[in-house]
Amino acid sequence: MARILLGVSGGIAAYKALELARLATVAGHGVRVLMTEGATRFVGAASFEGIVGAPVLISEFERDPLRGAFPDGPRPEHDPIGHLELAANCDAYLVAPASANTLAKLAAGIADSMLTTSFLACTAPRLVAPAMNDRMYANAATQANLATLRERRVTVIEPDEGALASRGERGRGRLPEPARLLARLEAALPAGHRPWDGLRVLVTAGGTREPIDPVRFVGNRSSGRMGLALAAAAARRGADVTLIAANVALPEPPGVRRVDVETTAQLAAAAGAEFSSSHVLLMAAAPADFRTTEVAEAKLRRQDSVDLRLEPTEDILAGLTAIRTDEQTIVGFAAEHGNERIERAREKLTRKKADLIVLNDVSDPSIGFESDQNAVTLIDPKEETDVPLSSKDSIADTILDRVGQLRAEAGLPAR
Ligand SMILES: Cc1cc2nc3c(=O)[nH]c(=O)nc-3n(C[C@H](O)[C@H](O)[C@H](O)COP(=O)(O)O)c2cc1C
């Protein structure tokens, strides 16, 4: 796990940094927190200290009781210069929230606090998460400061759009949710420090097509977006990802190995070939449940009287879980509708021997297949969790967080 430096500057969203520190600590990272004086007007250092188990530093003239070490790390014999030691020891440095004032200082190279001085001295990956009123964010000065930081290879985590702290105002400036911040931070960590380093993840995406004739098929509306988001999220965490893409028109995420298939039988064969060497299976593809009993050799003409007969295709998930081992974590997806959808998904969880079912309510047209957004319910043997409407990227991170928890509970490597 990694040594993370968390800089907190003065803004309303500083309270979210407490949750970020908690999530990072629970995830096994060693976290040291640096606050600006301004930040201490919004949240107390004692809360961070309780969460991360290490003193918070504010002034560059303060002595660090831990001598620049991270929680559980070795402490040097001598008393080093605090800001240099912390900057040298960290694997990544995230400033969240980054106020307009602190961003301006970081862009200008001002070093007048523990946070800013360490930022200047840090050669590890550096990230900033701006959070402020939308007019402050849109201001040319803030935008120029962010451009300068980007040019200097600082990763800027864009703020979300939505309700702002000032009453009744909406706009771009919200600090993303802590779990998203942690996912972005972990994605920036050097190899060897990412949480899913060494984990092999198999993702299926898209919808299979069963031919009627050489140009027509029986298929479904799955675009593959959810599977792509899962593949990208797993790759960001350091996993070796194989994506089996069934008729997916979109490009695969960087670093992901892609296998293209068309029919359910091809998907079953490709998944079967990859499954035994995978630690995690994320079965997001929507296989066609039926195939035509006969495929016309030539293109059917309008004048032809066509009587389509369909037969069920193989149950890929059930086929794979029948040969699963206890070291594997298997996530199935269920597209259901109606009042009994939870019971049907739960029944699928048990019948198919999966560890988690991600339930999509296909009766809601605002979510699902071709949308960039989704809302799902996560169902595992113990509990059900509703994940409200959000981007497929965010849903993917929530699903992987749950996979990590399930693996940890089962005593398996990687979260
Ligand atoms: C109630 C209140 C809320 C504020 N919220 C923000 C904010 O969300 N983002 C921001 O950039 N500044 C915000 N400010 C202004 C900063 O706190 C101010 O610019 C301060 O000097 C920042 O100092 P620092 O960057 O050293 O932490 C807020 C100020 C007040 C009084």
The ligand as an SDF file (V2000), in Angstrom:
LIG
                    3D

 31 33  0  0  0  0  0  0  0  0999 V2000
  -17.7310   30.2840    4.6220 C   0  0  0  0  0  0  0  0  0  0  0  0
  -16.6010   30.2750    3.6450 C   0  0  0  0  0  0  0  0  0  0  0  0
  -16.5470   29.3210    2.6820 C   0  0  0  0  0  0  0  0  0  0  0  0
  -15.5040   29.3250    1.7440 C   0  0  0  0  0  0  0  0  0  0  0  0
  -15.4680   28.3350    0.8130 N   0  0  0  0  0  0  0  0  0  0  0  0
  -14.4580   28.3270   -0.1000 C   0  0  0  0  0  0  0  0  0  0  0  0
  -14.3930   27.3130   -1.0770 C   0  0  0  0  0  0  0  0  0  0  0  0
  -15.2160   26.4020   -1.1160 O   0  0  0  0  0  0  0  0  0  0  0  0
  -13.3850   27.3470   -1.9720 N   0  0  0  0  0  0  0  0  0  0  0  0
  -12.4260   28.3390   -1.9620 C   0  0  0  0  0  0  0  0  0  0  0  0
  -11.5650   28.3130   -2.8210 O   0  0  0  0  0  0  0  0  0  0  0  0
  -12.4730   29.2920   -1.0460 N   0  0  0  0  0  0  0  0  0  0  0  0
  -13.4560   29.3090   -0.1080 C   0  0  0  0  0  0  0  0  0  0  0  0
  -13.4930   30.3010    0.8520 N   0  0  0  0  0  0  0  0  0  0  0  0
  -12.4150   31.2990    0.8610 C   0  0  0  0  0  0  0  0  0  0  0  0
  -11.1470   30.7320    1.4800 C   0  0  0  0  0  0  0  0  0  0  0  0
  -11.4050   30.1690    2.7330 O   0  0  0  0  0  0  0  0  0  0  0  0
  -10.0960   31.8210    1.5600 C   0  0  0  0  0  0  0  0  0  0  0  0
   -9.7380   32.2070    0.2560 O   0  0  0  0  0  0  0  0  0  0  0  0
   -8.8850   31.4030    2.3400 C   0  0  0  0  0  0  0  0  0  0  0  0
   -7.9450   32.4680    2.3260 O   0  0  0  0  0  0  0  0  0  0  0  0
   -8.2300   30.1670    1.7600 C   0  0  0  0  0  0  0  0  0  0  0  0
   -7.0190   29.9420    2.4150 O   0  0  0  0  0  0  0  0  0  0  0  0
   -6.1150   28.6640    2.1100 P   0  0  0  0  0  0  0  0  0  0  0  0
   -6.0830   28.4990    0.6410 O   0  0  0  0  0  0  0  0  0  0  0  0
   -4.7690   29.0190    2.6490 O   0  0  0  0  0  0  0  0  0  0  0  0
   -6.7170   27.5310    2.8090 O   0  0  0  0  0  0  0  0  0  0  0  0
  -14.5050   30.3110    1.7980 C   0  0  0  0  0  0  0  0  0  0  0  0
  -14.5480   31.2590    2.8030 C   0  0  0  0  0  0  0  0  0  0  0  0
  -15.5780   31.2430    3.7190 C   0  0  0  0  0  0  0  0  0  0  0  0
  -15.5880   32.2920    4.8000 C   0  0  0  0  0  0  0  0  0  0  0  0
  1  2  1  0
  2  3  1  0
  2 30  2  0
  3  4  2  0
  4  5  1  0
  4 28  1  0
  5  6  2  0
  6  7  1  0
  6 13  1  0
  7  8  2  0
  7  9  1  0
  9 10  1  0
 10 11  2  0
 10 12  1  0
 12 13  2  0
 13 14  1  0
 14 15  1  0
 14 28  1  0
 15 16  1  0
 16 17  1  0
 16 18  1  0
 18 19  1  0
 18 20  1  0
 20 21  1  0
 20 22  1  0
 22 23  1  0
 23 24  1  0
 24 25  2  0
 24 26  1  0
 24 27  1  0
 28 29  2  0
 29 30  1  0
 30 31  1  0
M  END
$$$$
